[in-house]
Amino acid sequence: MTIGDLIRLLSDGEYHSGEKLGEQLGVSRTAVWKQLKKLEKIGLQWEAVKGQGYRLAAPLDLLSGPAIIERLPAEPRHHLTRLFVEDALPSTNTFLRERFQQGAGHAEVCLAESQDAGRGRRGRHWVCPWGSGLLFSLGWRFDEGASALEGLSLAVGVVLAEVLERLSVPVALKWPNDLLLQRSDGSTAKLAGILLEVSGDVAGPCEVVIGIGLNVALPDAVRDSVDQPVAALNDVRSDITRNELSASLVEALLGMLPLFEQHGFEPWRDAWNRRNAYAGLEVDVVQGGHAYTAVAESVDATGNLQVNVNGEARLLAGGEISLRARS
C-alpha cells in the first residue's frame, strides 16, 4: 500500500471506515491509521467521525492517464509518444530528462500529483500540495540546436494563455516565464510558471523539457508562505478538471512545437505583446546583484524585452533577470 492508494480511495470526499479501507488495501487498520497521519504532511486535511470513518476535508480531482487520452483529438493522440501519470516524483522535468538519457523522451508527457524537488527559475522551489496543481512536463527533440530556441518559453506562455482564455480564465504574461491571473479589481497574481531545460549541442540536435507548474487549488497556508501575490485556477473557475486542462495543453503544445521549429518565435510575438502584463509600466529590473528602474515595452522577434531607461532603449535577454512591478 502506498499513500497514493489511500488517497485514491478517499478522493470522493465520502466517509470510509478504517476496517473497509484496510480490506480494500490489504493491510491492517493500524497500517491505515499510520498512512492517514502522513496526509497532513503533504498538505491534505482529513477528518474522522466515530461510527462513520475517515474522509478528506474536500474531494480531490485526480489525474487519470486514460481520461486525458480520451479527451485528445486523433492527431495529437497520434503524435503523443507516451503519457506518464505519477503519484510522486522529485520533478517531472527531471523524469523526462532521464528519459532522454535513455534514448526516449521525444513527444512524451509526464504529470505528477506531487513533487518534492520541483524548481522554478533561478533555482526557486515550486510549492504545490498533493493533487492541487498541474505539474506538467513535455519533452521535445530539436534538430536545429539550442540556438534556434530563442523565445520558446514565451511561445509556451502564449499557448498556455490561449488554453486558459478558451476556458474563460483572464490572464496576462509576465516576461520571461510567468503567467498571471487578472483579478476583477485590476490586480494580478502569479498563476503559473514555465521552466525550460535544454541539453545537447548549441549548433546540433538538442533536447528540451518544457516544465509548467500551474496552481489549481491553493490553501491559504501556502499563499501566506510565498513572497509574492499568487493565485489559483479555482479562484475563478472551480469546474475545470485537471484532466480536461491537461488534454487541452497537450493538444496545444504538440500543435505549436513543429511550427516553432520551422518559424521560431516570430508568429507568437504579437500574441505575447497583446498579453504583456507590464507594457508601458515602470518596473524594477533585477539582474544579479544590480537593480534599476525602467519602463517595460514590447518583445522582439527572438523574445528579448525592450525597456526604456531614462530615454535609452535596452534589450533584456532571458537568464538571471527578473522584473518586479513598482507599487
Secondary structure, DSSP 8 states (H G I E B T S, - for coil): --HHHHHHHHTT---B-HHHHHHHHTS-HHHHHHHHHHHGGGT--EEEETTTEEEESS------HHHHHHHS-HHHHHH--EEEEEEEES-HHHHHHHHHHTT--TTEEEEEEEESS-B-GGG-B----TTSEEEEEEEEEESS-GGGGTTHHHHHHHHHHHHHHHTT--EEEETTTEEEEE-TTS-EEEEEEEEEEEEE-SSS-EEEEEEEEEESS--HHHHHHSSS-B--GGGT-SS--HHHHHHHHHHHHHHHHHHHHHHTTHHHHHHHHHTBTTTT-EEEEEETTEEEEEEEEEE-TTS-EEEEETTEEEEE-SSSEEEEE--
